Amino acid sequence: MNLLVSAVLGYLLGSVPFAVIVSRAFRLADPRSFGSGNPGATNVLRSGSKAAALLTLVGDAAKGWLAMFVAMKVGAGETAIAVAGLAAFLGHVFPFTLGFKGGKGVATALGVLLGFSGALAGITAGIWLAVVVFTRYSSLAALVAAAAAPFLSWWLLGKAEITGMVTVMCAVLIYRHKSNIQKLLAGSEGRVGGRKQG
């Protein structure tokens, strides 16, 4: 029962579309209507509002962490807490609130990693930042960080169940970046600060 409740709770929290909510609050265009069409912080930034993008980023990350925190507070076991985090991530990527067409999950994944371990989240975020600084490709940074996260999870935590959850989450994240991978290979992917990046 704990697993089911944690999964439902996580999915519902993950399905809260902060990109759309924040954009409406700031009277901006729906992020699904321009740029990459992705309801996430990177696309909200294209609206020209850094504040809206930052709020979207924080909200998307917070819901991954919050799902795990609530599950912990109601007495769920370690596996159920991990399930809550994975479900929140899947809720963001496949939200019923947006017809199951959500964001790519980078911020929410970071929030889930934070729920597992501050060190895990910090090192993964550091890898993302380093790749962005050196290449200016946000998508490449997300892919490299996602590829590294399962190994970091095993190294830092040494728990098969958690590493398994992280691996599934990162595999979905990488899959959601398939169009970006094609653009990177073709040399047409936009860079951070450019007009086509996404």
Secondary structure, 3 states (H helix, E strand, C coil): CHHHHHHHHHHHHHCCCHHHHHHHHCCCCCHHHCCCCCCCHHHHHCCCCHHHHHHHHHHHHHHHHHHHHHHHHCCCCHHHHHHHHHHHHHHHHCCHHHCCCCCCCHHHHHHHHHHHCHHHHHHHHHHHHHHHHHHCCHHHHHHHHHHHHHHHHHHHHCCHHHHHHHHHHHHHHHHHCHHHHHHHHHCCCCCCCCCCCC
